């Protein structure tokens, strides 16, 4: 799995988890969804992604987007 796919999978998983927490625990968990969305937006503009840095340290091979 490439770094790009790992970041997209992690972001999708975080969004699904936050939606489930919003539904079953408390509506304030929606802010996690907002945070993930804003982080995806800024990563697409700047190329800086903390999740990509973490996955790179864990040994995930680089993809095309995060070099």
Buried (B, 14 or more C-beta within 10 A) or exposed (E): EBBBEBBBEBBEEBBEBBBEBBEEEEEEBBEBBEEBBEBBEEBEEEEEBEBBEEBBEEEBEEBEBBE
